Amino acid sequence: MINTMTGYRLIAADLPRSLARVSKEPIVQRESDYYLKNIGNVKSIDDFMKDTKLYNYALKAFGLEDMAYAKAFIRKVLTEGIDNPDSFANKLTDPRYKELATTFNFVKLGDKATAQPGVKQPIVDKYVRQTLEVETGQQNEGVRLALYFARKAPTITNAFEILGDKALLQVFQATFNMPAQMSNLDIDRQAKLVEDKLDLKDLKDPAKLDKLLTRFTAMYEMSNPSTAASAPSLLPGGTATIGISASILATLQSFKLGGR
């Protein structure tokens, strides 16, 4: 394994190439081809949920593959839609359910829901990105977290969105060396901690976001050191730990995003 910072930078430096590689993996390509060929035939929520391959593909695209078994839950999300402020999806703290119900808006569009452009290639693109993140996480969870945060960051508008997303919160806590026990505080105090440490407008600035994720990957590596095989074909049996020097750590700890 390579260390977290290097792993993230290798992928982020040429993300389109990484995504193109994943999209060409035989299983991914086969599943994507099936989705694009058949999603237009779906005319109702029942159709959608009966085709297990389409259903699982769509849920994974939204990062909800772990909820595929909860069909009654997902059906309620889709059946109530998003137009009513009191609908199930609108009341859930996890925004992914609202995104799912917005994209597959059978309530509003009926049998035309799957004819919308956003249901075709954009879902495939989401699926490929999710697959890249999952595959990366099998090698280094810190890199997966960094990629996820980078994807979500530009859409974050308030501190509660970070607090309500376990992965985003983990990145925040690791970056600023905040204890997990902060989650025991009153929610408004937690939000104040996030706002004190992080100017949310900086998340829309690529340079400042890169600085944040540089700090995160370094801090994550300190808590979860990677052991890398040091060119085994050249040095049989040799291993090396890629660490971070004390001077670099001190520099990272002193980073203040946005010049603060």
QUIPE-V381142 format. One record per residue. N is the residue number from 1. RES is the residue in one letter. SS is DSSP state (H for helix, E for strand, L for the rest). OMEGA is omega in degrees with one decimal (999 if undefined). BURIAL is + if it has 9 or more other ideal C-beta (glycine too) atoms within 8 Angstrom, else -. Layout:
# QUIPE-V381142
N,RES,SS,OMEGA,BURIAL  N,RES,SS,OMEGA,BURIAL
This chain:
# QUIPE-V381142
1,M,L,172.3,+  2,I,L,-174.6,+  3,N,L,-170.5,+  4,T,H,-178.5,+  5,M,H,-179.6,+  6,T,H,179.7,+  7,G,H,179.4,+  8,Y,H,-176.9,+  9,R,H,178.5,-  10,L,H,179.9,-  11,I,H,-175.0,+  12,A,H,-177.9,+  13,A,L,178.3,-  14,D,L,-176.3,-  15,L,H,178.8,-  16,P,H,179.6,-  17,R,H,179.0,-  18,S,H,179.6,+  19,L,H,178.8,+  20,A,H,178.4,-  21,R,H,-179.6,-  22,V,H,-177.5,+  23,S,H,-178.4,+  24,K,L,175.0,-  25,E,L,-172.7,+  26,P,H,-178.1,-  27,I,H,-179.7,-  28,V,H,-179.0,+  29,Q,H,180.0,+  30,R,H,-179.2,-  31,E,H,179.3,+  32,S,H,178.4,+  33,D,H,179.6,-  34,Y,H,-178.8,+  35,Y,H,-177.0,+  36,L,H,-178.1,+  37,K,H,-169.8,-  38,N,H,-174.7,+  39,I,H,179.9,+  40,G,H,179.2,-  41,N,H,-178.6,-  42,V,L,-176.4,+  43,K,L,-177.4,-  44,S,L,176.1,+  45,I,H,178.3,+  46,D,H,177.7,-  47,D,H,-176.7,+  48,F,H,-174.2,+  49,M,H,179.0,+  50,K,H,178.9,-  51,D,L,-173.1,+  52,T,H,-178.3,-  53,K,H,178.2,+  54,L,H,-179.0,+  55,Y,H,-179.5,+  56,N,H,-179.8,+  57,Y,H,-178.3,+  58,A,H,-179.9,+  59,L,H,178.1,+  60,K,H,179.5,+  61,A,H,179.5,+  62,F,L,-179.9,+  63,G,L,-176.8,-  64,L,L,-176.4,+  65,E,H,179.4,+  66,D,H,179.7,-  67,M,H,-177.2,+  68,A,L,-178.7,+  69,Y,L,-174.0,-  70,A,L,-172.6,-  71,K,H,178.8,-  72,A,H,178.6,-  73,F,H,-179.0,-  74,I,H,178.0,+  75,R,H,179.1,+  76,K,H,176.9,+  77,V,H,-176.3,+  78,L,H,-175.9,+  79,T,H,-178.5,+  80,E,H,175.7,+  81,G,L,-174.8,+  82,I,L,-176.6,+  83,D,L,178.2,-  84,N,L,-180.0,-  85,P,L,-179.0,-  86,D,L,179.5,-  87,S,L,-176.2,+  88,F,H,-177.5,+  89,A,H,-178.7,+  90,N,H,-179.7,+  91,K,H,-179.5,-  92,L,L,-178.9,+  93,T,L,-179.5,-  94,D,L,-175.2,-  95,P,H,-177.7,-  96,R,H,-180.0,+  97,Y,H,176.7,+  98,K,H,177.6,+  99,E,H,178.8,+  100,L,H,-178.4,+  101,A,H,177.8,+  102,T,H,-179.1,-  103,T,H,178.6,+  104,F,L,-172.0,+  105,N,L,179.3,+  106,F,H,-177.9,+  107,V,H,-176.5,+  108,K,H,-171.3,-  109,L,H,178.6,+  110,G,H,-176.7,-  111,D,H,176.8,-  112,K,H,-174.6,-  113,A,H,-176.2,+  114,T,H,176.2,+  115,A,H,-177.8,-  116,Q,L,-179.5,+  117,P,H,-177.1,-  118,G,H,-179.4,-  119,V,H,-175.4,+  120,K,L,-173.8,+  121,Q,H,178.1,-  122,P,H,177.8,+  123,I,H,176.5,+  124,V,H,178.8,+  125,D,H,177.5,+  126,K,H,-179.0,+  127,Y,H,180.0,+  128,V,H,178.9,+  129,R,H,177.3,+  130,Q,H,-179.8,+  131,T,H,177.1,+  132,L,H,-177.9,+  133,E,H,179.7,+  134,V,H,180.0,+  135,E,H,178.6,+  136,T,H,-179.7,+  137,G,H,177.3,+  138,Q,H,177.3,-  139,Q,H,-176.7,-  140,N,L,-176.6,+  141,E,H,179.5,-  142,G,H,178.0,+  143,V,H,177.8,+  144,R,H,179.3,+  145,L,H,180.0,+  146,A,H,178.9,+  147,L,H,179.1,+  148,Y,H,-179.9,+  149,F,H,179.7,+  150,A,H,180.0,+  151,R,H,-174.7,-  152,K,H,-170.5,+  153,A,H,-175.8,+  154,P,L,-177.9,-  155,T,L,-177.8,-  156,I,L,-177.2,+  157,T,L,179.2,-  158,N,L,-175.5,-  159,A,H,-176.6,+  160,F,H,176.6,-  161,E,H,175.4,+  162,I,H,-178.2,+  163,L,H,-177.8,+  164,G,L,-179.0,-  165,D,L,-174.0,+  166,K,H,-178.2,-  167,A,H,178.0,+  168,L,H,180.0,+  169,L,H,178.7,+  170,Q,H,177.6,+  171,V,H,179.3,+  172,F,H,-177.1,+  173,Q,H,179.7,+  174,A,H,-177.0,+  175,T,H,-174.6,+  176,F,L,175.3,-  177,N,L,180.0,-  178,M,L,-179.4,-  179,P,L,178.3,-  180,A,H,-178.9,-  181,Q,H,177.5,-  182,M,H,-179.9,+  183,S,H,177.9,-  184,N,H,-178.9,-  185,L,L,172.0,-  186,D,L,-173.4,-  187,I,H,179.0,-  188,D,H,176.2,-  189,R,H,176.1,-  190,Q,H,179.8,+  191,A,H,178.9,+  192,K,H,177.0,+  193,L,H,178.8,+  194,V,H,-177.9,+  195,E,H,178.3,+  196,D,H,-176.4,-  197,K,H,-168.7,-  198,L,L,172.8,+  199,D,L,-173.6,-  200,L,H,177.7,+  201,K,H,179.7,-  202,D,H,-178.0,+  203,L,H,177.9,+  204,K,H,178.9,-  205,D,L,-175.7,+  206,P,H,-178.3,-  207,A,H,-179.3,-  208,K,H,176.4,+  209,L,H,177.7,+  210,D,H,178.2,+  211,K,H,177.9,+  212,L,H,-176.3,+  213,L,H,171.9,+  214,T,H,178.8,+  215,R,H,179.9,+  216,F,H,-175.8,+  217,T,H,176.9,+  218,A,H,-179.7,+  219,M,H,178.1,+  220,Y,H,-179.2,+  221,E,H,179.0,+  222,M,H,-179.4,+  223,S,H,-177.2,-  224,N,L,-174.6,+  225,P,L,179.2,-  226,S,L,172.9,+  227,T,E,-175.0,-  228,A,E,172.6,+  229,A,E,-175.9,-  230,S,L,179.4,-  231,A,L,-174.5,-  232,P,L,179.7,+  233,S,L,179.4,-  234,L,L,-178.3,-  235,L,L,-175.7,-  236,P,L,176.7,-  237,G,L,-176.9,-  238,G,L,174.9,+  239,T,E,179.1,-  240,A,E,175.2,-  241,T,E,178.6,-  242,I,L,-176.7,-  243,G,L,-179.9,-  244,I,L,-177.2,+  245,S,L,-179.5,-  246,A,H,-178.2,-  247,S,H,177.8,-  248,I,H,178.9,+  249,L,H,-179.9,+  250,A,H,178.8,-  251,T,H,-179.5,-  252,L,H,-179.4,+  253,Q,H,-176.5,-  254,S,L,-179.8,-  255,F,L,172.3,+  256,K,L,-176.9,-  257,L,H,177.9,+  258,G,H,176.0,+  259,G,H,-179.6,-  260,R,L,999,-
